[in-house]
């Protein structure tokens, strides 16, 4: 399927023991500034939601920003409400990249380290900073709350701050990074984002993806780990295959050109991939 010039692949249904209590959930993985790919994906989701039985829900799994070319447009799309996106309910979860940005503009104990990490080439926060400075017309504007409010608008900033660690529906937890099977899930997910890497639900890879013993009956839908790293830890050729009670939806976005999502219903799921292999649309 081609949506606005961006191809969107809709995979076949696969069985999986999701028990959400009815309805349809659309979960969107890491976006990292790939605005056209996200827009194409959201248009397809809206069309699928219009034909879905029961209530519909859209969940953003976090990491909307950094690395890619059009972060502010991604945040504009992300901030739209449920009726605009054609669903009954919408949840915004926090990724570690949003977490680092918010810590970097604060004055807490982690601000200096978070700012240095966020602005590093690996994390790609300079892409967002450059966009913000262009919008406000101040090429040397400091990275602070005033710049975010001026560049994003007060409403978008408030939604960033209010992003949740997770959503639990039936037997499934939706979270950015994952769960640690060695730690009580409720305690693990209750850690505040202000704890930086102590909010391990936004960062975990090892100990989660290489674990094959389940999570006490809980299924986990997550992002955070791009395909090469996911394959390294799990051994799965397909990083978006439900296995060992996990479903990963990080398509690699800015580095691969693919933004991934899933349509999930009781007993089944299918993966949606928007974009072309390579890099996302500039």
C-alpha positions in Angstrom: 0.0 0.0 0.0 1.2 3.5 -0.9 0.1 6.4 1.4 1.1 9.9 0.4 4.1 8.6 -1.6 5.3 6.5 1.4 4.8 2.7 1.1 3.1 1.0 4.1 3.3 -2.8 4.3 0.6 -4.5 6.3 1.7 -8.0 7.3 -0.6 -11.0 7.6 -2.2 -11.8 10.9 -0.3 -14.0 13.3 -1.6 -15.8 16.4 -0.5 -14.6 19.8 -2.0 -15.0 23.3 -3.0 -11.3 23.7 -6.0 -10.9 26.0 -6.8 -7.2 26.0 -10.4 -7.4 27.0 -11.7 -6.7 23.6 -11.2 -3.9 21.1 -8.2 -3.0 18.9 -4.9 -1.5 19.9 -2.5 0.2 17.5 1.0 0.5 19.0 3.6 2.7 17.2 7.3 2.1 17.7 10.2 4.5 17.6 9.9 7.4 15.1 13.0 9.5 15.6 12.0 12.5 13.5 10.6 10.5 10.5 7.6 12.7 10.0 6.4 11.5 6.5 6.6 7.9 7.5 4.7 8.5 10.7 2.0 10.5 8.9 1.6 7.6 6.3 1.4 5.1 9.1 -1.2 7.1 11.1 -3.4 7.5 8.0 -3.4 3.7 7.5 -4.1 3.2 11.2 -7.1 5.6 11.0 -8.5 3.7 8.0 -8.0 0.4 9.8 -9.5 1.8 13.0 -12.7 2.8 11.1 -13.3 -0.8 10.3 -12.2 -2.4 13.6 -14.7 -4.0 15.9 -15.1 -2.5 19.3 -13.2 0.4 20.9 -9.9 1.5 19.3 -6.8 2.7 21.0 -3.5 4.3 19.7 -0.4 3.9 21.9 2.9 5.7 21.1 5.7 3.7 22.6 8.2 6.7 22.8 11.3 7.9 21.1 9.6 10.4 18.8 12.6 12.6 18.5 16.3 12.8 17.7 18.4 11.6 14.8 15.8 12.2 12.1 15.1 15.3 10.0 11.7 16.6 11.1 11.3 16.1 14.8 9.0 19.1 15.4 6.5 17.9 12.8 6.6 14.4 14.4 5.7 16.0 17.8 2.9 18.0 16.2 1.4 14.8 14.8 2.0 13.0 18.2 0.3 15.8 20.1 -3.0 15.5 18.1 -5.9 14.1 20.0 -7.7 10.8 19.6 -10.7 12.0 17.4 -8.2 13.7 15.0 -6.4 10.4 14.7 -9.6 8.4 14.2 -9.4 6.4 17.4 -11.4 6.3 20.7 -8.4 6.6 23.1 -4.8 7.7 22.8 -1.8 7.1 25.1 1.6 8.7 24.9 4.5 6.8 26.6 7.9 8.3 27.3 11.0 7.0 25.6 14.5 7.6 26.8 15.1 10.3 24.2 12.2 12.4 25.4 13.4 11.7 29.0 16.9 13.0 28.2 15.5 16.2 26.6 13.4 17.0 29.6 16.2 16.3 32.1 18.6 18.4 30.0 16.4 21.5 30.3 15.9 21.1 34.0 18.1 21.9 36.9 18.1 18.5 38.6 21.0 16.3 39.5 21.0 14.6 36.1 20.8 17.7 33.9 24.4 18.0 33.0 24.9 14.3 32.1 21.6 14.1 30.3 22.4 17.2 28.2 25.8 15.9 27.2 24.3 12.5 26.2 21.4 14.0 24.4 23.5 16.3 22.3 26.0 13.6 21.4 26.2 12.3 17.8 25.0 8.9 18.9 21.8 10.3 20.5 21.2 12.9 17.9 19.6 15.6 20.0 21.3 18.4 18.0 18.7 17.7 15.2 16.0 18.8 17.5 18.0 21.8 18.9 18.7 23.0 15.4 15.0 22.8 14.4 14.0 24.7 17.6 16.5 27.5 16.9 15.3 27.8 13.3 11.7 28.1 14.4 12.4 30.8 17.0 14.9 32.6 14.7 17.7 32.5 17.3 20.7 30.4 16.1 22.4 30.6 19.4 19.4 30.2 21.7 20.3 28.2 24.8 18.7 24.8 25.4 16.1 25.5 28.1 12.4 25.4 28.9 11.8 28.8 27.3 13.2 27.5 23.9 11.0 24.4 24.1 7.9 26.4 24.8 8.7 28.9 22.0 9.5 26.2 19.5 6.9 23.6 20.4 4.1 25.5 22.1 3.1 25.1 25.7 0.6 22.3 25.0 3.2 20.0 23.3 5.7 20.6 26.1 3.0 19.7 28.7 2.2 16.5 26.9 5.9 15.6 26.9 6.1 16.1 30.6 2.9 14.1 31.2 4.0 11.1 29.1 3.5 7.8 31.0 5.9 5.0 31.7 3.5 2.3 30.5 -0.1 1.2 29.8 -1.4 -2.1 31.0 -4.4 -3.7 29.2 -5.5 -7.1 30.2 -2.4 -9.4 30.2 -0.3 -7.0 28.2 2.1 -4.1 29.2 3.0 -1.5 26.7 6.3 0.2 27.6 9.2 1.8 25.8 12.1 -0.4 26.8 10.8 -3.5 28.5 10.6 -5.3 31.8 13.2 -6.8 34.1 12.1 -10.3 35.1 14.2 -10.1 38.3 12.2 -7.1 39.6 8.5 -6.8 40.6 6.8 -5.3 37.6 4.7 -2.8 39.5 7.8 -1.4 41.3 9.9 -1.4 38.1 7.3 0.6 36.2 6.6 3.0 39.0 10.1 4.5 38.8 9.8 8.1 37.8 11.4 9.4 34.5 13.2 12.0 36.6 15.5 9.1 37.9 17.2 9.1 34.4 18.7 5.7 33.8 17.2 4.6 37.1 13.9 4.6 35.2 15.1 1.3 33.7 11.8 0.7 31.8 13.0 3.3 29.3 16.5 1.8 28.8 16.6 -1.9 29.4 17.9 -4.2 26.6 20.1 -6.9 28.2 18.2 -8.9 30.8 15.0 -8.3 28.9 15.5 -9.3 25.3 17.9 -12.2 26.1 15.5 -13.6 28.7 13.3 -16.5 27.6 11.5 -17.4 30.8 8.5 -15.1 30.5 7.3 -12.3 32.7 4.9 -13.9 35.1 2.1 -14.2 32.6 2.5 -10.6 31.3 3.1 -10.0 27.6 5.3 -7.0 26.7 4.9 -4.7 23.6 7.9 -2.4 23.4 10.2 -0.3 21.2 13.7 1.1 22.0 15.9 -1.7 20.5 16.5 -1.3 16.7 16.7 -4.4 14.5 20.4 -5.1 14.5 20.7 -4.9 18.3 17.4 -6.9 18.7 18.7 -9.7 16.5 22.0 -9.8 18.4 20.2 -10.2 21.8 17.3 -12.5 20.7 18.7 -14.4 17.7 15.4 -13.6 15.8 15.7 -12.9 12.1 12.5 -10.9 12.3 12.7 -8.3 15.0 8.9 -7.8 14.9 8.0 -11.4 15.6 6.1 -12.1 18.9 8.3 -14.6 20.8 9.0 -15.4 24.4 6.1 -13.1 25.5 7.6 -10.0 23.7 6.7 -8.0 20.6 9.3 -5.4 19.5 8.3 -2.5 17.3 11.4 -0.5 16.8 11.9 -0.5 13.1 15.2 1.5 13.2 13.4 4.6 11.8 16.0 7.3 11.1 18.7 4.7 10.4 16.6 2.3 8.4 13.8 4.4 6.9 11.2 2.2 8.6 8.7 3.2 11.2 6.9 0.1 12.6 3.6 -0.4 14.4 1.3 -3.3 15.2 -2.4 -3.8 15.2 -3.2 -6.0 18.2 -6.4 -7.8 19.1 -7.3 -10.6 21.4 -5.5 -13.7 20.2 -3.7 -12.1 17.2 -1.5 -9.3 15.8 -0.1 -8.0 12.6 2.8 -5.6 11.9 2.6 -2.4 9.8 5.8 -0.9 8.4 6.0 2.5 6.8 8.9 3.7 4.7 11.6 2.6 2.3 14.8 0.9 3.3 17.6 3.4 3.7 16.8 6.6 5.5 13.6 8.4 6.3 12.3 11.2 4.0 14.1 14.5 4.6 
